[in-house]
Amino acid sequence: METLNYKVLESTGYNGYILKDAPVKVMQFGEGNFLRAFVDYFFDIANEKAGYNGKVKLIQPIANFPQMADWINEQEGLYTLYLRGSEKGQKVDAKRVISCVHDCVCPYSEGKWDEVLALARSEDLEIVVSNTTEAGIAYTQGDSQFDQVPPNSFPAKLTRVLYERYTAFKGAADKGLIILSCELIDNNGKELLRCVNQYIKQWGLEEGFARWVNGDCTFCSTLVDRIVTGYPRGEAESLYQEFGYRDNMLDTAEPFGLWVIEGPAWIEDELPFKKAGCNVIFTQDVSPYKLRKVRMLNGAHTSMVLGAYLAGHEIVGDCMADPTMRSYMSQALFNEIMPTLDLPKDDLEAFASAIFERFSNPFNRHLLLSIALNSQSKFRARVLPTIKEYVKRTGSLPKILTFSMAAFIAFYCGKKKEDGSFVGVRAAGNEYPIADDQFVLDFFAAQTGKSAAEIAHAVLTNVDFWGSDLTAELPGFEASVAKSLDAIFTKGAAKAIEEVVAQA
């Protein structure tokens, strides 16, 4: 069977949208599954529905997998994207061949950094997109030389690209670029600009360039949201038979996709995603949407999975099929989390409904144990602020979220084995690994043999965990958590969850 390219695709009789020739308007740092299922999908839709007529050149940000560029280029930038699940109550099983990608370059291969700089000098270039992981936006001392080939860090590479463009067009204001940072850190665009300015200073670049970067280029902070399940190893061969070609870059994802882009109002005209019907929000402040995602999507995950696992569930989809767990999450979302957020109610309800569809997606087999990794810091960031805000606004404790603290504690009450690992034991008797920072595991190991009340007090007064003494900050919290923890210990998690759902 032949590998996908334009000629092979034509021979299969594929009748979907394809754009073979167009100018390269986008330089994208990152070639992984997420960007190809999210950003490149959005540009592909913009080409079809809004006449954007632009190609994307992919730049590998690190050198550890140069074969990726070979695979992409062998397929002439083409790859198949499957969106599977449900959206607004309708089943989705949509195959699309993405044709917006021009090619991919590994700048660490001989002569290839010059290819990146050549694109920087292009009249057609308009946008830089990046997703270089949370660690990718960082200023490093290793990029001490302006003429390093290539620079190590992504911000250093971007600084060099921008300087190449600045000098090529003699600082023309209309040649500034839009930079869309998709890394999962707060204020990603602002942080990227801060790093670029550090390299400008370190490399002694002229003041005119600094003004051009800060005045004529537009660094946008963004929020990206789509679950990407990537290459479907278990079913790839059967899909190849269906397609009539092999596709090493085959990608899969859920139908839901949201891109929130922070920037000036004119950005919406330059990025025709909404015109194309994409789920994009243009705003001058991304923070309310970031808070909504962290509190509702991530908070719902964290507040549910530990108790659900103790109750015998294995994946998120199982929880959604269980009426008690579904009610647990519904009450947490609609009655306790949403009242602490200030976006319009219709907006919040639509997002909550989408969460239920996403968690129920049979193609997203999210293991509860995977989500449970490092739950102490996740609980502090995703759930505890909601509990505090709920108390502040209502004067009472949120029953489900308060219970979720007890479930967190119960999940972490384990034992240290002879090999040094730390494990918990479910009601059925099977052991499970508890994975977190060592200081967290050491703390819980020291609680072995204590009563529910003693453990609850020790956890809630641990300032290193929460930044404050929760017993003093939240009246009644300790007693409620201790009661729920005792119920989990004595009755089992399933029964304790059933009881709290009935009472909430």
SULRA-V8326 format. One line per field, one symbol per residue. ss: DSSP state (H for helix, E for strand, C for the rest). phi: phi as a letter, one per 30 degrees, with the letter a starting at -180 (. if undefined). burial: 1 if it has 24 or more other ideal C-beta (glycine too) atoms within 12 Angstrom, else 0. Layout:
# SULRA-V8326
ss->???
phi->???
burial->???
This chain:
# SULRA-V8326
ss->CCECCHHHHHHCCCCCCCCCCCCEEEEEECCCHHHHHCHHHHHHHHHHHHCCCCEEEEEECCCCCCHHHHHHHHCCCCEEEEEEEEECCEEEEEEEEECCEEEEEECCCCCHHHHHHHHHCCCCCCEEEECCCCCCCCCCCCCCCCCCCCCCCHHHHHHHHHHHHHHHCCCCHHHCCEEEECCCCCCHHHHHHHHHHHHHHHCCCCHHHHHHHHHHCEEEEEEEECCECCCCCCCHHHHHHHHCCECCCCEEECCCCEEEEECCCCHHHHCCCCCCCCCEEEECCCHHHHHHHHHHHHHHHHHHHHHHHHCCCCEHHHHHHCHHHHHHHHHHHHHHHHHHCCCCHHHHHHHHHHHHHHHHCCCCCCEHHHHCCCHHHHHHHHCHHHHHHHHHHHCCCCHHHHHHHHHHHHHHCCEECCCCCEEEECCCCCEEECCCCHHHHHHHHCCCCCCHHHHHHHHHCCHHHHCCCHHHHCCCHHHHHHHHHHHHHHHCHHHHHHHHHHHC
phi->.ddeadddddddiecddbcdbaddcbccdkbdedddccddddddddddcbidhbcccccddbcdbddeddddddchidaccccbkbbhicdbbccbddbdddabbcdddeiddddddddedddddbbccbbcieddcadbddcdcdcdbdedddedededdddddeddchidddcdccccccddbdhedddddddddddedddidddddeddddccccccdbbcbadcciddedbedddedddjadbdcebbadddabbcccldededddcdddediddbccbcadedddddddddddddeddcdddddddjdcbdeedddceddddeddddddcbdedcccdeeddddddddddddddddddcdddeddddehdddddddcceededdddddcibddddddeddddedddddbbdcddjdcbcbdedjddbdccaddddddddddceiddedddeddddcddddciadddddbeidddddddddddddccjdddddedddddd
burial->001110011001010001100101111111111111111111111111010111111111110000011011111111111111111000010011111111111111100110111011110111111111100111100010010001111111111111111100001000111111111110111111111111110110100011011001111111111111111100010010001011111111111111111110001101111101011111100101111111111111111111111111111111110101111111111111111110100001001111111111101111011011101101111111111111100000111111111111111111000000011101000001111100011011101000011011111101001100011001001101111111111000110111111001
